[in-house]
Amino acid sequence: MAIGTAAALLPALLVITVVARVLGLLCRRFGQPEVIGEIAGGILLGPSLFHGVITRTLFPTEIRPELKTIAGVGVCVFMFLVGLHLAESRLSGQSRIVLSLSIGSMVVPFVLGSLFAIGIVGDRSGRTAVLFCLFLGTAMSITAFPVLARILADRQLVHTPIGGLALAVAAVGDVLAWAMLSVLVALSHGDRPPWRILLVVPFVALLVRVVRPALARLASRPAGRERGSAARITHGAGLLVAIAGALWLSSAATEWMGLHQIFGAFLLGAVMPRSGGADLRERVLPWVERVNRAVLLPAFFVVAGFAVNLSGMDAGEFGLLLLILLIAIGGKMAGAFMAARLVRVSRRHSVALGLLVNTRGLTELIVLAVGLQMGLLDQRLYSLLVLMALVTTSMAGLLLPFVYPRQQAESHHDGGSAEEFAPLVREESR
């Protein structure tokens, strides 16, 4: 990197970090997830305002490749943490209910989104048209597990039956969504040898049989139990280097196979060792997560905002946005509500679940960025879908208190266990 490029990049990163932090804290003050402010900051720093003057001034063309690299690192680290937290989530002993609700909350918006895509397929044809329809269906059916977890934690609902159920449903739904997206990405690379895709199976086996035990042994080395702070710091640094190396190799491997690099990061997080290694859990990963949220992910929001241009939005595009919101929100609500009622969840909790699984957040932005990179989305549709992600993410915080008041949550708080969903069913008789 040239000295001039570095001199322009550093103040740009400072502006990105400050804007994301200020808007994130502002949203948090009003009871909204910080990610809403961070996404909005990326849009405001994009070409939507003042015909792109802000974008051209703060982010000249010569630093944008470096910003994209930083953004890519942030997304890979985020996907690694998503895989880690998803693997740690428990289905609360109700796998049948959770699987039914996850499928129901995804199938309806997926079908509606795919049918909607048929109506706006435009001049796309052949395989591109099929991939476009399937991609839009996938984008409509996303739930953001990390953002949902934060919303439930802020409202002290994590350890309630509805909170445990919503998190379990979102966890399974995220796995299904990433699986669908990985298939679409693989199908889009028609110019790559098909045998590379088949290597995904032995690659997952390698992660489970070799990488996971190696990281477990490294995490449980005696140096991590020594009392000296210097030894613990050294041990933590070693773990960080090992994880960073494994993350880079895993991401590069899936990219070479014909998948996106985010899938390698996700898979590595999913196979991380669960037992032993207190330094790994208590010291290394929280620090990585804080740095990623403060510096790397805001760069991704800005890079994503470069492709969002709302300055020329007309009545036709506004009508299209309303239709997208109707399909995304209505599909999720209808699918989750009907599936919940079929397994005898009460009406109130079925509506609350529909609101919660509508949370899309950063996960939706990552999916949309992949679609833009694949050439399935144009700037116009991408911009409208980003707005949909903002609206649906803010819905839970705004509407949940009306559907599920605080006193309702307190009456169902179980003191730290979400293993029984019986209260959700019993309320039906009240």
C-alpha positions as CSV (number, residue, x, y, z in Angstrom):
1,M,0.0,0.0,0.0
2,A,1.4,3.4,-1.0
3,I,2.0,6.1,1.7
4,G,-0.6,8.4,0.0
5,T,-3.2,5.6,0.0
6,A,-2.5,4.9,3.7
7,A,-2.8,8.6,4.6
8,A,-6.2,8.7,2.9
9,L,-7.4,5.4,4.3
10,L,-6.8,6.1,8.0
11,P,-9.0,9.2,8.2
12,A,-11.7,7.4,6.2
13,L,-11.6,4.5,8.7
14,L,-11.8,7.0,11.6
15,V,-14.9,8.6,10.0
16,I,-16.5,5.2,9.4
17,T,-15.9,4.1,13.0
18,V,-17.2,7.4,14.6
19,V,-20.3,7.5,12.4
20,A,-21.2,3.9,13.1
21,R,-20.6,4.3,16.8
22,V,-22.6,7.5,17.2
23,L,-25.6,6.2,15.2
24,G,-25.4,2.8,16.8
25,L,-25.5,4.4,20.3
26,L,-28.4,6.7,19.2
27,C,-30.4,3.7,18.1
28,R,-29.6,1.9,21.3
29,R,-30.9,4.8,23.3
30,F,-34.2,4.5,21.6
31,G,-34.4,0.8,22.2
32,Q,-33.2,-0.3,18.8
33,P,-30.4,-2.7,17.8
34,E,-27.1,-0.8,17.2
35,V,-26.8,-2.5,13.8
36,I,-29.7,-0.4,12.5
37,G,-27.6,2.8,13.1
38,E,-24.5,1.2,11.7
39,I,-26.3,0.1,8.5
40,A,-27.9,3.6,8.2
41,G,-24.5,5.1,8.6
42,G,-23.2,3.1,5.7
43,I,-26.1,4.4,3.6
44,L,-25.6,8.0,4.6
45,L,-22.0,7.8,3.7
46,G,-22.9,6.4,0.3
47,P,-24.1,8.2,-2.9
48,S,-27.7,8.7,-1.7
49,L,-27.0,12.2,-0.2
50,F,-25.8,15.2,-2.2
51,H,-25.3,13.2,-5.4
52,G,-22.4,11.3,-4.0
53,V,-20.3,14.3,-2.9
54,I,-19.7,12.8,0.5
55,T,-18.7,9.5,-0.9
56,R,-16.2,11.0,-3.4
57,T,-14.7,13.3,-0.8
58,L,-14.2,10.8,2.1
59,F,-13.6,7.7,0.0
60,P,-11.6,8.4,-3.1
61,T,-11.3,5.7,-5.7
62,E,-7.7,4.7,-4.8
63,I,-8.7,3.6,-1.2
64,R,-11.8,1.6,-2.1
65,P,-9.9,-1.7,-2.9
66,E,-8.4,-1.5,0.6
67,L,-11.8,-0.8,2.1
68,K,-13.2,-3.8,0.4
69,T,-10.4,-5.9,1.7
70,I,-11.1,-4.7,5.3
71,A,-14.8,-5.3,4.8
72,G,-14.2,-8.8,3.6
73,V,-12.1,-9.6,6.6
74,G,-14.9,-8.2,8.9
75,V,-17.5,-10.3,7.2
76,C,-15.4,-13.5,7.5
77,V,-14.8,-12.9,11.2
78,F,-18.5,-12.2,11.7
79,M,-19.4,-15.4,9.9
80,F,-16.9,-17.3,12.0
81,L,-18.6,-16.0,15.2
82,V,-22.0,-16.8,13.8
83,G,-21.0,-20.4,13.2
84,L,-19.5,-20.5,16.7
85,H,-22.6,-19.1,18.4
86,L,-25.0,-21.3,16.3
87,A,-23.1,-24.4,17.3
88,E,-23.4,-23.4,20.9
89,S,-27.1,-22.8,20.8
90,R,-29.4,-25.5,22.1
91,L,-32.7,-26.7,20.7
92,S,-34.0,-27.0,24.3
93,G,-35.0,-30.6,23.9
94,Q,-37.8,-29.7,21.5
95,S,-36.2,-30.5,18.1
96,R,-39.5,-31.4,16.5
97,I,-41.2,-28.1,17.4
98,V,-38.1,-26.1,16.5
99,L,-37.6,-27.8,13.1
100,S,-41.3,-27.4,12.2
101,L,-41.3,-23.7,13.1
102,S,-38.0,-23.1,11.3
103,I,-39.2,-24.7,8.1
104,G,-42.6,-23.0,8.3
105,S,-41.0,-19.5,8.8
106,M,-38.8,-20.0,5.8
107,V,-40.9,-21.9,3.2
108,V,-43.7,-19.3,3.0
109,P,-41.5,-16.2,2.4
110,F,-39.2,-18.3,0.1
111,V,-42.2,-19.3,-2.1
112,L,-43.6,-15.8,-2.1
113,G,-40.2,-14.3,-2.8
114,S,-39.6,-16.6,-5.7
115,L,-43.0,-15.9,-7.2
116,F,-42.4,-12.2,-6.8
117,A,-39.1,-12.6,-8.6
118,I,-40.8,-14.2,-11.6
119,G,-42.8,-11.0,-12.0
120,I,-39.7,-8.7,-12.0
121,V,-37.3,-11.1,-13.8
122,G,-36.9,-8.6,-16.6
123,D,-34.5,-9.5,-19.3
124,R,-32.9,-12.3,-17.3
125,S,-33.2,-15.7,-18.9
126,G,-32.1,-19.3,-18.6
127,R,-30.0,-20.2,-15.6
128,T,-29.7,-16.6,-14.6
129,A,-33.4,-16.2,-14.3
130,V,-33.8,-19.4,-12.2
131,L,-30.9,-18.3,-9.9
132,F,-32.5,-14.9,-9.5
133,C,-35.8,-16.3,-8.4
134,L,-34.3,-18.7,-6.0
135,F,-32.0,-16.1,-4.6
136,L,-34.8,-13.6,-4.0
137,G,-36.7,-16.3,-2.2
138,T,-33.7,-17.0,0.0
139,A,-33.2,-13.3,0.7
140,M,-36.9,-13.0,1.8
141,S,-36.6,-15.9,4.2
142,I,-33.5,-14.8,6.2
143,T,-33.4,-14.3,10.0
144,A,-30.5,-12.7,11.7
145,F,-29.6,-15.0,14.6
146,P,-26.9,-12.6,16.2
147,V,-29.2,-9.5,16.0
148,L,-32.1,-11.4,17.4
149,A,-30.0,-12.7,20.3
150,R,-29.0,-9.1,21.1
151,I,-32.7,-7.9,20.9
152,L,-33.8,-10.7,23.3
153,A,-30.9,-10.0,25.7
154,D,-31.7,-6.2,25.8
155,R,-35.3,-7.1,26.7
156,Q,-34.3,-9.8,29.1
157,L,-36.1,-12.4,27.1
158,V,-33.3,-14.8,26.4
159,H,-34.1,-17.1,29.4
160,T,-37.8,-17.2,28.8
161,P,-39.7,-19.8,26.8
162,I,-40.4,-17.5,23.9
163,G,-36.8,-16.3,23.8
164,G,-35.4,-19.8,23.8
165,L,-37.8,-20.9,21.1
166,A,-37.1,-17.9,18.9
167,L,-33.3,-18.3,19.2
168,A,-33.6,-22.0,18.4
169,V,-35.8,-21.4,15.4
170,A,-33.4,-18.6,14.1
171,A,-30.4,-20.9,14.6
172,V,-31.9,-23.7,12.5
173,G,-33.2,-21.2,10.0
174,D,-29.7,-19.6,9.6
175,V,-28.2,-23.0,8.9
176,L,-30.9,-23.7,6.2
177,A,-30.4,-20.3,4.7
178,W,-26.7,-20.6,4.4
179,A,-27.0,-24.0,2.9
180,M,-29.4,-22.7,0.3
181,L,-27.1,-19.8,-0.5
182,S,-24.1,-22.0,-0.8
183,V,-26.0,-24.1,-3.4
184,L,-26.9,-21.0,-5.4
185,V,-23.3,-19.7,-5.3
186,A,-22.0,-23.1,-6.5
187,L,-24.5,-23.2,-9.3
188,S,-23.6,-19.6,-10.4
189,H,-20.0,-20.7,-11.1
190,G,-20.6,-22.6,-14.3
191,D,-17.1,-21.9,-15.5
192,R,-15.4,-23.8,-12.6
193,P,-14.8,-27.6,-12.7
194,P,-17.7,-29.3,-10.9
195,W,-15.5,-31.7,-9.1
196,R,-14.3,-28.9,-6.8
197,I,-17.7,-28.6,-5.2
198,L,-17.6,-32.3,-4.3
199,L,-14.5,-31.5,-2.2
200,V,-16.7,-29.7,0.3
201,V,-17.7,-33.1,2.0
202,P,-14.1,-34.2,2.7
203,F,-13.2,-30.7,3.6
204,V,-15.9,-30.7,6.4
205,A,-14.6,-34.1,7.5
206,L,-11.1,-32.6,7.7
207,L,-12.3,-29.7,9.8
208,V,-14.1,-32.1,12.2
209,R,-11.5,-34.8,12.4
210,V,-8.3,-32.9,12.2
211,V,-8.7,-29.1,12.8
212,R,-11.1,-29.3,15.7
213,P,-9.0,-31.7,17.8
214,A,-5.8,-29.7,17.0
215,L,-7.4,-26.5,18.2
216,A,-8.8,-28.3,21.3
217,R,-5.3,-29.5,22.2
218,L,-3.8,-26.1,21.6
219,A,-6.6,-24.4,23.8
220,S,-6.0,-26.9,26.7
221,R,-2.2,-26.7,26.8
222,P,-0.8,-26.3,30.4
223,A,0.3,-22.7,29.6
224,G,-3.3,-21.6,29.7
225,R,-3.5,-22.8,33.4
226,E,-0.4,-21.1,34.7
227,R,-0.9,-18.3,37.1
228,G,1.5,-15.9,35.5
229,S,-0.2,-13.2,33.5
230,A,2.6,-13.2,30.9
231,A,2.1,-16.9,30.2
232,R,-1.6,-16.4,29.8
233,I,-1.1,-13.5,27.4
234,T,1.4,-15.5,25.4
235,H,-1.0,-18.4,25.3
236,G,-3.9,-16.2,24.2
237,A,-1.8,-14.7,21.4
238,G,-0.9,-18.1,20.2
239,L,-4.5,-19.1,20.1
240,L,-5.4,-15.9,18.2
241,V,-2.7,-16.6,15.6
242,A,-3.8,-20.2,15.2
243,I,-7.4,-19.2,14.7
244,A,-6.6,-16.4,12.3
245,G,-4.5,-18.8,10.2
246,A,-7.2,-21.5,10.2
247,L,-9.8,-18.8,9.3
248,W,-7.8,-17.6,6.3
249,L,-7.1,-21.2,5.1
250,S,-10.8,-22.3,5.5
251,S,-12.1,-19.2,3.7
252,A,-9.6,-19.5,0.9
253,A,-10.5,-23.2,0.5
254,T,-14.2,-22.7,0.1
255,E,-13.6,-19.8,-2.3
256,W,-11.4,-22.1,-4.5
257,M,-14.0,-24.8,-4.4
258,G,-16.6,-22.5,-6.0
259,L,-18.3,-21.3,-2.8
260,H,-18.0,-17.9,-1.2
261,Q,-15.3,-17.4,1.4
262,I,-17.9,-16.7,4.0
263,F,-18.9,-20.4,4.1
264,G,-15.3,-21.4,5.0
265,A,-15.4,-18.9,7.9
266,F,-18.9,-20.2,9.0
267,L,-17.8,-23.8,8.9
268,L,-14.7,-23.2,11.0
269,G,-16.8,-21.4,13.6
270,A,-19.2,-24.3,13.6
271,V,-16.5,-26.9,14.3
272,M,-14.6,-25.0,17.0
273,P,-14.0,-27.1,20.1
274,R,-16.6,-26.6,22.9
275,S,-14.7,-28.0,25.9
276,G,-11.5,-26.8,27.5
277,G,-9.6,-23.7,26.6
278,A,-10.8,-21.0,29.0
279,D,-8.5,-18.5,27.3
280,L,-10.1,-19.2,24.0
281,R,-13.6,-18.4,25.3
282,E,-12.9,-15.8,28.0
283,R,-10.0,-13.8,26.5
284,V,-9.4,-14.3,22.8
285,L,-12.8,-14.4,21.2
286,P,-14.5,-11.5,23.1
287,W,-11.6,-9.3,22.1
288,V,-11.9,-10.4,18.5
289,E,-15.6,-9.7,18.5
290,R,-15.2,-6.2,19.9
291,V,-12.5,-5.2,17.4
292,N,-14.6,-6.6,14.5
293,R,-17.8,-4.7,15.6
294,A,-15.9,-1.5,16.2
295,V,-13.6,-1.3,13.1
296,L,-14.0,-4.0,10.5
297,L,-17.8,-4.4,10.2
298,P,-18.4,-0.6,9.9
299,A,-16.2,-0.7,6.8
300,F,-18.5,-3.4,5.4
301,F,-21.5,-1.2,6.0
302,V,-19.9,1.6,4.1
303,V,-18.8,-0.7,1.2
304,A,-22.4,-2.1,1.1
305,G,-23.6,1.5,1.1
306,F,-21.6,2.4,-2.0
307,A,-24.2,0.4,-4.0
308,V,-27.2,1.9,-2.3
309,N,-28.5,5.0,-4.1
310,L,-31.9,6.3,-3.0
311,S,-31.5,9.8,-4.5
312,G,-33.6,9.1,-7.6
313,M,-36.3,7.0,-6.0
314,D,-39.6,7.6,-7.7
315,A,-43.2,6.5,-7.1
316,G,-42.7,3.3,-9.0
317,E,-39.8,2.3,-6.8
318,F,-41.6,3.3,-3.7
319,G,-44.5,1.0,-4.7
320,L,-42.0,-1.8,-5.4
321,L,-40.5,-1.2,-1.9
322,L,-44.0,-1.5,-0.3
323,L,-44.5,-4.8,-2.2
324,I,-41.2,-6.1,-1.0
325,L,-42.0,-5.2,2.6
326,L,-45.4,-6.9,2.3
327,I,-43.9,-10.1,1.0
328,A,-41.0,-10.2,3.4
329,I,-42.9,-9.3,6.5
330,G,-46.2,-11.0,5.6
331,G,-44.4,-14.2,4.5
332,K,-42.4,-14.5,7.6
333,M,-45.3,-13.6,9.9
334,A,-47.7,-16.0,8.1
335,G,-45.2,-18.8,7.9
336,A,-44.1,-18.6,11.6
337,F,-47.7,-18.0,12.9
338,M,-49.2,-21.0,11.0
339,A,-46.4,-23.3,11.9
340,A,-46.6,-22.2,15.6
341,R,-50.3,-22.8,15.7
342,L,-49.9,-26.2,14.2
343,V,-47.7,-27.2,17.1
344,R,-50.2,-25.6,19.6
345,V,-48.2,-22.5,20.5
346,S,-50.6,-19.9,21.9
347,R,-51.8,-17.1,19.6
348,R,-50.0,-14.3,21.5
349,H,-46.7,-16.2,21.3
350,S,-47.2,-17.1,17.7
351,V,-47.5,-13.5,16.8
352,A,-44.5,-12.6,18.9
353,L,-42.5,-15.3,17.2
354,G,-43.5,-14.0,13.8
355,L,-42.2,-10.5,14.8
356,L,-38.9,-11.9,16.2
357,V,-38.0,-14.1,13.2
358,N,-38.6,-11.0,10.9
359,T,-35.3,-9.6,12.2
360,R,-32.9,-9.7,9.3
361,G,-30.1,-7.2,10.2
362,L,-26.5,-7.8,9.1
363,T,-27.2,-11.3,7.9
364,E,-29.4,-10.0,5.2
365,L,-26.8,-7.4,4.1
366,I,-24.2,-10.2,3.7
367,V,-26.6,-12.2,1.6
368,L,-27.5,-9.2,-0.5
369,A,-23.8,-8.4,-1.0
370,V,-23.2,-11.9,-2.3
371,G,-26.2,-11.5,-4.7
372,L,-24.8,-8.2,-5.9
373,Q,-21.3,-9.8,-6.4
374,M,-22.9,-12.7,-8.3
375,G,-24.6,-10.3,-10.7
376,L,-28.1,-11.4,-9.7
377,L,-29.1,-8.0,-8.2
378,D,-28.9,-4.6,-9.9
379,Q,-28.3,-1.4,-7.8
380,R,-32.0,-0.5,-7.8
381,L,-33.3,-3.7,-6.4
382,Y,-30.3,-4.0,-4.0
383,S,-31.1,-0.6,-2.6
384,L,-34.7,-1.5,-2.0
385,L,-33.8,-4.8,-0.3
386,V,-31.3,-3.0,2.0
387,L,-34.2,-0.7,3.1
388,M,-36.3,-3.8,3.7
389,A,-33.6,-5.2,6.0
390,L,-33.6,-1.9,8.0
391,V,-37.4,-1.9,8.4
392,T,-37.8,-5.5,9.3
393,T,-34.9,-5.3,11.9
394,S,-36.5,-2.4,13.6
395,M,-39.9,-4.0,13.7
396,A,-39.2,-6.3,16.6
397,G,-38.1,-3.5,18.9
398,L,-41.0,-1.3,18.0
399,L,-43.9,-3.8,18.0
400,L,-42.8,-6.5,20.4
401,P,-43.8,-4.5,23.6
402,F,-47.4,-4.3,22.3
403,V,-47.6,-8.0,21.5
404,Y,-45.6,-9.2,24.4
405,P,-45.6,-6.7,27.3
406,R,-42.9,-6.7,29.9
407,Q,-45.2,-8.1,32.6
408,Q,-46.0,-10.9,30.2
409,A,-42.3,-11.7,29.9
410,E,-41.7,-11.5,33.7
411,S,-44.6,-13.9,34.3
412,H,-42.9,-16.5,32.0
413,H,-39.3,-15.9,33.1
414,D,-37.9,-19.2,34.3
415,G,-34.8,-18.0,36.0
416,G,-32.3,-19.1,33.4
417,S,-33.7,-22.1,31.6
418,A,-35.5,-22.3,28.3
419,E,-35.9,-26.0,28.2
420,E,-39.7,-26.1,28.5
421,F,-42.1,-24.4,26.1
422,A,-45.1,-25.6,28.0
423,P,-46.1,-22.1,29.2
424,L,-46.5,-21.1,25.6
425,V,-49.1,-23.8,25.1
426,R,-50.8,-23.4,28.5
427,E,-51.6,-19.8,27.9
428,E,-54.0,-20.8,25.1
429,S,-56.5,-22.0,27.8
430,R,-56.5,-18.6,29.6
